[in-house]
Amino acid sequence: MNKQSAKKGASSADASVFNSAGVQIGMYIVKPWTIIQIAGLSRVFEDIYHELNKRNFTAKKLEDLVETQDESVLAEMLFVLMQYLPSLLVTTLHCTQEELESMPPEICSEITITMVKQNINYLKNFLSPFKDMMQKEMKSVKQ
């Protein structure tokens, strides 16, 4: 594990302790993605986009998630993200696949929710084509 991503001696009892460099959950410090991390995840984001599109994940649902952090919408989005979670977590935490395999599920869940919340504005902008598609559809229906 990268020294920047973990605090030695921390335990899972330390979950959600705020750190000026991020949010500490267990022995991990979860930080918003950098532009380098975002670029490295571009293929993953493309796959997520297509999967959300197939599931009719609407702009309205995304707006609800951003504005209210509605847990039912967050759960729906997390369901889609689950298959991409290992790549997202390895990049977010600067850890290895092997470290992920030994991570307790409750810590993994808390880190995932924190990761989504920290990066929600990026995700909103990334998924904005859904909003554009809906607006075009609405215009064509009105005509």
C-alpha positions as a LaTeX table, in Angstrom:
\begin{tabular}{lrrr}
\hline
Residue & $x$ (\AA) & $y$ (\AA) & $z$ (\AA) \\
\hline
Met1 & 0.00 & 0.00 & 0.00 \\
Asn2 & 1.29 & 3.47 & $-0.86$ \\
Lys3 & 2.35 & 5.46 & 2.22 \\
Gln4 & 0.22 & 8.38 & 1.02 \\
Ser5 & $-2.92$ & 6.25 & 1.07 \\
Ala6 & $-2.61$ & 4.68 & 4.49 \\
Lys7 & $-1.95$ & 5.79 & 8.01 \\
Lys8 & 0.08 & 3.27 & 10.00 \\
Gly9 & $-1.52$ & 2.08 & 13.20 \\
Ala10 & $-5.06$ & 3.12 & 12.25 \\
Ser11 & $-7.83$ & 0.63 & 12.86 \\
Ser12 & $-11.29$ & 0.16 & 11.40 \\
Ala13 & $-12.61$ & 1.81 & 14.58 \\
Asp14 & $-11.14$ & 5.03 & 13.18 \\
Ala15 & $-13.63$ & 5.00 & 10.26 \\
Ser16 & $-14.78$ & 8.36 & 8.98 \\
Val17 & $-12.14$ & 10.37 & 10.85 \\
Phe18 & $-11.66$ & 13.51 & 8.78 \\
Asn19 & $-8.13$ & 14.13 & 7.63 \\
Ser20 & $-7.15$ & 17.39 & 5.92 \\
Ala21 & $-5.84$ & 15.31 & 3.02 \\
Gly22 & $-9.05$ & 13.29 & 2.68 \\
Val23 & $-11.40$ & 11.09 & 4.69 \\
Gln24 & $-9.87$ & 8.33 & 6.76 \\
Ile25 & $-11.72$ & 5.03 & 6.70 \\
Gly26 & $-9.97$ & 2.26 & 8.52 \\
Met27 & $-6.33$ & 2.49 & 7.54 \\
Tyr28 & $-7.12$ & 4.18 & 4.21 \\
Ile29 & $-7.33$ & 7.85 & 3.35 \\
Val30 & $-9.87$ & 8.43 & 0.59 \\
Lys31 & $-9.25$ & 11.51 & $-1.54$ \\
Pro32 & $-11.08$ & 12.96 & $-4.55$ \\
Trp33 & $-9.65$ & 11.83 & $-7.87$ \\
Thr34 & $-6.86$ & 13.81 & $-9.51$ \\
Ile35 & $-6.84$ & 14.59 & $-13.22$ \\
Ile36 & $-4.18$ & 11.87 & $-13.66$ \\
Gln37 & $-6.44$ & 9.30 & $-11.95$ \\
Ile38 & $-9.41$ & 10.39 & $-14.05$ \\
Ala39 & $-7.38$ & 10.01 & $-17.25$ \\
Gly40 & $-6.21$ & 6.57 & $-16.14$ \\
Leu41 & $-9.82$ & 5.52 & $-15.56$ \\
Ser42 & $-11.14$ & 6.80 & $-18.90$ \\
Arg43 & $-11.80$ & 3.34 & $-20.36$ \\
Val44 & $-13.57$ & 2.30 & $-17.14$ \\
Phe45 & $-15.73$ & 5.45 & $-17.32$ \\
Glu46 & $-16.59$ & 4.69 & $-20.94$ \\
Asp47 & $-17.75$ & 1.21 & $-19.95$ \\
Ile48 & $-19.76$ & 2.64 & $-17.02$ \\
Tyr49 & $-21.38$ & 5.18 & $-19.32$ \\
His50 & $-22.53$ & 2.45 & $-21.72$ \\
Glu51 & $-23.83$ & 0.28 & $-18.87$ \\
Leu52 & $-25.81$ & 3.16 & $-17.35$ \\
Asn53 & $-27.20$ & 3.98 & $-20.77$ \\
Lys54 & $-28.37$ & 0.37 & $-21.22$ \\
Arg55 & $-30.12$ & 0.56 & $-17.84$ \\
Asn56 & $-31.87$ & 3.85 & $-18.67$ \\
Phe57 & $-30.16$ & 5.71 & $-15.85$ \\
Thr58 & $-31.78$ & 9.09 & $-16.34$ \\
Ala59 & $-30.47$ & 12.61 & $-15.90$ \\
Lys60 & $-33.22$ & 13.13 & $-13.32$ \\
Lys61 & $-31.84$ & 10.29 & $-11.21$ \\
Leu62 & $-28.37$ & 11.77 & $-11.51$ \\
Glu63 & $-29.63$ & 15.22 & $-10.48$ \\
Asp64 & $-31.40$ & 13.65 & $-7.49$ \\
Leu65 & $-28.17$ & 11.98 & $-6.49$ \\
Val66 & $-26.16$ & 15.20 & $-6.76$ \\
Glu67 & $-28.70$ & 17.44 & $-5.05$ \\
Thr68 & $-30.11$ & 15.20 & $-2.33$ \\
Gln69 & $-27.64$ & 12.33 & $-2.20$ \\
Asp70 & $-30.72$ & 10.09 & $-2.28$ \\
Glu71 & $-29.56$ & 6.72 & $-1.01$ \\
Ser72 & $-31.85$ & 4.74 & $-3.34$ \\
Val73 & $-30.33$ & 6.46 & $-6.36$ \\
Leu74 & $-26.85$ & 6.03 & $-4.88$ \\
Ala75 & $-27.61$ & 2.30 & $-4.45$ \\
Glu76 & $-28.71$ & 2.02 & $-8.09$ \\
Met77 & $-25.54$ & 3.71 & $-9.29$ \\
Leu78 & $-23.40$ & 1.57 & $-6.98$ \\
Phe79 & $-25.02$ & $-1.55$ & $-8.43$ \\
Val80 & $-23.74$ & $-0.52$ & $-11.85$ \\
Leu81 & $-20.35$ & 0.44 & $-10.45$ \\
Met82 & $-19.85$ & $-2.90$ & $-8.66$ \\
Gln83 & $-18.32$ & $-4.65$ & $-11.66$ \\
Tyr84 & $-15.88$ & $-1.76$ & $-12.09$ \\
Leu85 & $-15.22$ & $-1.32$ & $-8.39$ \\
Pro86 & $-11.84$ & $-3.09$ & $-8.22$ \\
Ser87 & $-10.34$ & $-0.74$ & $-10.84$ \\
Leu88 & $-11.90$ & 2.32 & $-9.20$ \\
Leu89 & $-10.71$ & 1.36 & $-5.72$ \\
Val90 & $-7.17$ & 0.40 & $-6.76$ \\
Thr91 & $-6.84$ & 3.81 & $-8.41$ \\
Thr92 & $-8.54$ & 5.75 & $-5.60$ \\
Leu93 & $-6.59$ & 4.10 & $-2.78$ \\
His94 & $-3.26$ & 3.63 & $-4.60$ \\
Cys95 & $-3.28$ & 0.00 & $-3.48$ \\
Thr96 & $-2.88$ & $-3.38$ & $-5.13$ \\
Gln97 & $-5.51$ & $-5.89$ & $-6.22$ \\
Glu98 & $-4.20$ & $-8.22$ & $-3.50$ \\
Glu99 & $-4.84$ & $-5.58$ & $-0.82$ \\
Leu100 & $-8.39$ & $-5.19$ & $-2.09$ \\
Glu101 & $-8.99$ & $-8.91$ & $-1.83$ \\
Ser102 & $-8.18$ & $-8.82$ & 1.88 \\
Met103 & $-10.23$ & $-5.66$ & 2.60 \\
Pro104 & $-13.22$ & $-6.25$ & 4.91 \\
Pro105 & $-16.51$ & $-5.78$ & 3.00 \\
Glu106 & $-17.81$ & $-3.12$ & 5.42 \\
Ile107 & $-14.68$ & $-1.00$ & 4.89 \\
Cys108 & $-14.93$ & $-1.50$ & 1.13 \\
Ser109 & $-18.56$ & $-0.35$ & 1.18 \\
Glu110 & $-17.80$ & 2.75 & 3.22 \\
Ile111 & $-14.85$ & 3.64 & 0.99 \\
Thr112 & $-17.00$ & 3.16 & $-2.13$ \\
Ile113 & $-19.75$ & 5.47 & $-0.86$ \\
Thr114 & $-17.16$ & 8.08 & 0.15 \\
Met115 & $-15.45$ & 7.80 & $-3.25$ \\
Val116 & $-18.73$ & 8.39 & $-5.08$ \\
Lys117 & $-19.70$ & 11.33 & $-2.84$ \\
Gln118 & $-16.27$ & 12.95 & $-3.17$ \\
Asn119 & $-16.33$ & 12.68 & $-6.95$ \\
Ile120 & $-20.03$ & 13.27 & $-7.57$ \\
Asn121 & $-19.52$ & 16.53 & $-9.45$ \\
Tyr122 & $-17.05$ & 14.85 & $-11.79$ \\
Leu123 & $-19.48$ & 11.97 & $-12.28$ \\
Lys124 & $-22.29$ & 14.45 & $-12.92$ \\
Asn125 & $-20.25$ & 16.18 & $-15.64$ \\
Phe126 & $-19.12$ & 12.85 & $-17.06$ \\
Leu127 & $-22.71$ & 11.68 & $-17.35$ \\
Ser128 & $-24.09$ & 14.96 & $-18.71$ \\
Pro129 & $-24.68$ & 13.42 & $-22.17$ \\
Phe130 & $-27.68$ & 11.68 & $-20.56$ \\
Lys131 & $-29.14$ & 15.09 & $-19.80$ \\
Asp132 & $-28.39$ & 16.31 & $-23.33$ \\
Met133 & $-30.04$ & 13.22 & $-24.84$ \\
Met134 & $-33.14$ & 13.73 & $-22.70$ \\
Gln135 & $-33.41$ & 17.39 & $-23.69$ \\
Lys136 & $-33.17$ & 16.50 & $-27.39$ \\
Glu137 & $-35.79$ & 13.80 & $-26.89$ \\
Met138 & $-38.14$ & 16.24 & $-25.14$ \\
Lys139 & $-37.77$ & 18.76 & $-27.98$ \\
Ser140 & $-38.60$ & 16.14 & $-30.60$ \\
Val141 & $-41.67$ & 15.01 & $-28.62$ \\
Lys142 & $-42.97$ & 18.61 & $-28.40$ \\
Gln143 & $-42.72$ & 19.08 & $-32.17$ \\
\hline
\end{tabular}
